[in-house]
Amino acid sequence: MTIREFQEMIERIYGEKDRARGQAGTYMWFAEEVGELTRALRRGDDPQNLEEEFADVLAWLSTLASIRGVDLEAAARRKYGEGCPYCHSTPCSC
């Protein structure tokens, strides 16, 4: 699945609820999920739980991007498609 396909899937599943909640409310949920990921990393949780927490963060990030009309895949390609956005090297040589 591409990033765009994932973002579109999340939009189909949650888009109506997320738009009704709005950017501020959705951002709060995103921040909470980042906190859960932080705790799981700090505790050294098992790989399955870490996988779920990373997926949740990605889903909420996708929702925020959709609310704002940002195509995450296109944005990532524009910023990082030529390597480091500053030195344009892969790996970064900054």
Contacts in CASP RR format, 6 or more apart in sequence:
PFRMAT RR
TARGET T0000
AUTHOR 0000-0000-0000
METHOD contacts of the structure
MODEL  1
MTIREFQEMIERIYGEKDRARGQAGTYMWFAEEVGELTRALRRGDDPQNL
EEEFADVLAWLSTLASIRGVDLEAAARRKYGEGCPYCHSTPCSC
1 9 0 8 1.000
2 73 0 8 1.000
3 72 0 8 1.000
3 73 0 8 1.000
3 76 0 8 1.000
4 71 0 8 1.000
4 72 0 8 1.000
4 73 0 8 1.000
4 74 0 8 1.000
6 58 0 8 1.000
6 62 0 8 1.000
7 62 0 8 1.000
7 65 0 8 1.000
7 66 0 8 1.000
7 71 0 8 1.000
7 72 0 8 1.000
7 73 0 8 1.000
10 59 0 8 1.000
10 62 0 8 1.000
10 63 0 8 1.000
10 66 0 8 1.000
11 62 0 8 1.000
11 63 0 8 1.000
11 66 0 8 1.000
14 59 0 8 1.000
14 63 0 8 1.000
15 63 0 8 1.000
15 66 0 8 1.000
18 26 0 8 1.000
18 63 0 8 1.000
18 66 0 8 1.000
18 67 0 8 1.000
19 67 0 8 1.000
21 29 0 8 1.000
22 67 0 8 1.000
23 64 0 8 1.000
23 67 0 8 1.000
23 68 0 8 1.000
26 60 0 8 1.000
26 63 0 8 1.000
26 64 0 8 1.000
26 67 0 8 1.000
27 64 0 8 1.000
29 60 0 8 1.000
30 57 0 8 1.000
30 60 0 8 1.000
30 61 0 8 1.000
30 63 0 8 1.000
30 64 0 8 1.000
33 53 0 8 1.000
33 56 0 8 1.000
33 57 0 8 1.000
33 59 0 8 1.000
33 60 0 8 1.000
34 57 0 8 1.000
36 53 0 8 1.000
36 56 0 8 1.000
37 50 0 8 1.000
37 53 0 8 1.000
37 54 0 8 1.000
37 56 0 8 1.000
37 57 0 8 1.000
40 49 0 8 1.000
40 50 0 8 1.000
40 53 0 8 1.000
41 50 0 8 1.000
44 50 0 8 1.000
45 53 0 8 1.000
61 72 0 8 1.000
62 72 0 8 1.000
65 71 0 8 1.000
65 72 0 8 1.000
65 75 0 8 1.000
79 85 0 8 1.000
82 88 0 8 1.000
83 89 0 8 1.000
83 90 0 8 1.000
83 92 0 8 1.000
84 90 0 8 1.000
84 91 0 8 1.000
84 92 0 8 1.000
84 93 0 8 1.000
84 94 0 8 1.000
86 92 0 8 1.000
86 94 0 8 1.000
87 93 0 8 1.000
87 94 0 8 1.000
END
